[in-house]
Amino acid sequence: GNAFAIAEGGRLYQWFNCVGCHSNGGGGIGPSLMDQQWIYGGSPTKIYETIAKGREKGMPAFGSKVPEYQIWQLVAYVRSLSGQQPRSATAARQDSLQVQDTDIRKRVQMP
């Protein structure tokens, strides 16, 4: 339940294309992650198990592909989508607000 783990989990959520099935938490092909009742349980242990082992109705298993600490970061982020993490642990800004152009000197004359 800390801001760094939630932010990293959000980055991984995008990186591993969780948005492809769960959208930005609202569901789609996969179930919504924003509600309070989850099919396989919403506790950290149950969410970890779902990500690591997968589920028979379409959730792939990531346990052999993703290190344990990253699965826990995904757990922290997924729990934050439904408001299950403490507000004090939620990052104040989205990382998507970062400048995309890494060579800013092209746009601004620098000595």
Residue pairs with C-beta under 8 A, 6 or more apart in sequence:
1 76
1 85
1 86
1 89
2 76
2 89
3 89
3 90
3 91
3 92
5 72
5 73
5 76
5 77
5 89
6 73
6 76
6 77
6 80
6 85
6 89
6 90
6 91
7 77
7 91
7 95
8 70
8 73
8 77
9 73
9 74
9 75
9 76
9 77
9 78
9 80
10 77
10 80
10 91
10 94
10 95
11 95
12 66
12 70
12 73
12 74
12 77
13 19
13 74
13 77
13 78
16 62
16 66
16 74
18 74
20 28
20 29
21 28
21 29
21 30
21 58
21 59
22 28
22 29
22 30
22 31
22 32
22 33
25 32
25 33
25 34
25 78
25 81
25 82
26 32
26 33
26 34
27 33
27 34
29 58
30 58
30 59
31 38
31 39
33 78
33 81
33 82
34 81
34 82
35 82
36 42
36 82
38 46
38 47
39 55
40 46
40 49
40 50
40 55
41 47
42 79
42 82
42 84
44 72
44 75
44 79
47 75
47 78
47 79
48 71
48 72
48 75
50 59
51 59
51 62
51 63
51 66
51 71
51 74
51 75
51 78
52 61
52 62
52 63
52 66
52 71
53 61
53 63
54 60
54 61
54 62
62 71
63 71
66 74
76 85
76 89
79 85
80 89
80 90
101 107
